[in-house]
Amino acid sequence: MTNLSVLKCITVAPVLTEQAALPYVDLAAQAAALTRVFSVIGNTRMQGVPVLHSGLIVEAVGFEAYTDIDGTLAALGILMTPWFMNLIWLPLQGQVAMPIGQVCERNFGGEHFEFIGAHEASFGAYEMCSLFSPMFEFADQAAAHATAQEVLGLLRKAPIAQAALASAPIPGRRAFLLGRVGPRIGEKA
């Protein structure tokens, strides 16, 4: 029997928004609450389900405030459990997350992700986007945690990389296939 009562939550600093009308947001408390709720789920509803990876525990990774394209303030991070790794979107301004089961597209790091509305009675509404499920391809907690951090790192720095790619000239298909990605002799750069 797997005991998921061990909690791990990455420390995240409370965020004070620059807009005076917004309330103080304690992301560390929200991440800890999310971790507690899913640890209880692991010890109750998920007990005995064969998709549980016994070498993993519930962990909230890298939750930070994020302003969506439409100006909505939310928290984005990853929730790892012994049965899944999901991107989690938490509303922070009193806005409502998508209704349970409804799908919406959100943009992070120049990529589009489909999030599904969810709700847990002891936590509230949130949105989730599956990254991995089940979790058997991870050797241990450290490997899963490193993957979560890498995903968040890529999502948070991708707009800069996307802008650089957009400004770079795109070689023609034939040049690309022949390995000529720069200008040919005599051509203008």
C-alpha positions in Angstrom: 0.0 0.0 0.0 1.4 3.4 -1.0 1.3 6.1 1.7 1.0 9.5 0.1 0.8 11.4 3.3 4.3 12.8 2.9 3.8 16.3 1.5 6.3 18.3 -0.5 5.7 21.8 -1.7 8.2 24.0 -3.4 8.5 27.3 -1.6 7.2 30.2 -3.7 7.2 33.7 -2.5 4.0 35.5 -1.9 3.2 37.9 -4.7 2.1 41.4 -4.3 0.6 42.6 -7.6 1.5 46.1 -8.9 -2.2 46.9 -9.4 -3.6 48.5 -6.3 -7.1 47.1 -6.9 -5.8 43.5 -6.7 -5.8 41.6 -3.4 -2.7 40.1 -1.8 -2.1 36.7 -3.3 -0.3 34.0 -1.2 0.8 31.5 -3.9 2.7 29.4 -1.3 -0.5 28.8 0.6 -2.4 27.9 -2.5 0.3 25.5 -3.7 0.4 23.9 -0.2 -3.4 23.5 -0.2 -3.3 21.9 -3.6 -0.7 19.5 -2.4 -2.6 18.6 0.7 -5.9 18.0 -1.3 -4.2 15.7 -3.8 -2.3 13.8 -1.1 -5.7 13.1 0.5 -7.1 12.0 -2.8 -4.0 9.7 -3.3 -4.6 8.1 0.1 -8.4 7.7 -0.4 -9.9 7.7 -3.9 -6.7 6.5 -5.7 -5.8 3.8 -3.2 -5.3 0.5 -5.0 -5.5 2.0 -8.5 -2.8 0.3 -10.7 -1.6 3.6 -12.2 0.1 4.8 -9.0 3.8 5.1 -9.1 4.9 4.1 -5.6 8.2 6.1 -5.8 6.5 9.4 -6.2 4.7 11.8 -3.9 2.4 14.8 -4.5 4.3 18.0 -5.1 3.4 21.5 -6.4 6.2 22.9 -8.5 7.0 26.4 -9.5 3.7 28.2 -9.0 4.1 31.9 -10.1 1.8 34.7 -10.9 1.1 35.0 -14.6 -0.8 37.6 -16.6 -2.8 36.1 -19.5 -3.1 37.7 -22.9 -6.4 39.3 -21.9 -4.9 40.7 -18.7 -6.2 38.1 -16.3 -4.0 37.4 -13.4 -3.6 33.7 -12.6 -1.1 31.3 -11.1 0.6 28.8 -13.3 2.6 25.8 -12.0 2.8 22.1 -12.2 1.1 19.6 -9.9 2.8 16.2 -9.7 1.1 13.2 -8.2 1.9 9.5 -8.4 -0.6 9.2 -11.2 -0.2 12.4 -13.2 1.8 15.6 -14.0 -0.4 18.5 -15.0 0.0 22.2 -15.8 -2.4 23.9 -13.3 -4.0 27.3 -13.9 -5.4 28.9 -10.7 -7.6 32.0 -10.9 -6.3 34.8 -8.6 -8.5 37.8 -9.2 -11.8 36.3 -8.2 -12.5 35.3 -11.8 -14.1 31.9 -12.4 -12.2 29.0 -13.8 -13.8 27.0 -16.6 -16.8 24.9 -15.5 -16.0 21.3 -14.8 -15.2 19.3 -17.9 -15.3 22.4 -20.2 -12.2 22.9 -22.4 -10.5 26.2 -23.1 -7.2 27.1 -24.9 -4.6 29.1 -23.0 -1.3 30.4 -24.4 2.0 30.1 -22.5 5.5 30.5 -24.0 4.2 30.9 -27.5 2.4 27.5 -27.3 -1.3 26.7 -27.1 -2.6 24.3 -24.5 -6.0 22.9 -23.9 -7.1 23.2 -20.3 -10.0 21.4 -18.7 -12.1 22.9 -15.9 -12.0 21.0 -12.6 -13.1 21.5 -9.0 -12.3 19.8 -5.7 -14.7 20.6 -2.9 -11.8 21.1 -0.4 -9.9 23.3 -2.7 -12.1 25.1 -5.3 -12.0 25.6 -9.0 -8.9 25.3 -11.2 -7.9 24.3 -14.7 -5.6 21.5 -15.7 -3.6 20.4 -18.7 -2.2 16.9 -18.7 1.5 16.6 -19.4 2.1 12.9 -18.3 -0.2 10.2 -17.1 0.6 7.6 -15.8 4.0 8.5 -14.3 5.9 5.2 -14.7 8.4 6.7 -17.2 10.0 8.6 -14.2 12.6 6.7 -12.2 12.0 8.7 -9.1 10.8 12.0 -7.5 13.9 13.8 -8.5 13.5 12.9 -12.2 9.9 13.9 -12.2 10.7 17.2 -10.4 13.5 18.0 -12.9 11.1 17.4 -15.8 8.5 19.7 -14.2 11.1 22.5 -13.7 12.4 22.1 -17.3 8.8 22.3 -18.7 8.1 25.5 -16.7 11.5 26.9 -17.7 10.7 26.4 -21.4 7.3 27.9 -21.1 8.5 31.0 -19.2 11.4 31.8 -21.6 9.8 30.8 -24.8 8.3 34.2 -25.8 11.9 35.5 -26.2 12.9 32.6 -28.3 9.8 32.8 -30.4 10.5 36.5 -31.1 14.1 35.7 -32.1 12.8 33.0 -34.4 10.3 35.3 -35.9 12.9 37.9 -36.8 15.4 35.3 -38.3 15.1 34.7 -42.0 13.6 31.3 -42.9 15.6 29.3 -45.4 13.8 27.8 -48.4 12.9 24.1 -48.1 15.5 23.0 -50.6 18.2 25.0 -48.8 17.2 23.6 -45.5 17.3 20.0 -46.8 20.7 20.5 -48.4 22.1 22.0 -45.2 22.4 25.6 -46.5 20.8 27.6 -43.7 22.8 30.8 -44.3 23.0 32.9 -47.4 24.8 31.5 -50.4 28.0 33.1 -51.7 27.0 36.3 -53.6 23.5 36.4 -51.9 22.6 39.2 -49.6 22.1 38.3 -45.9 
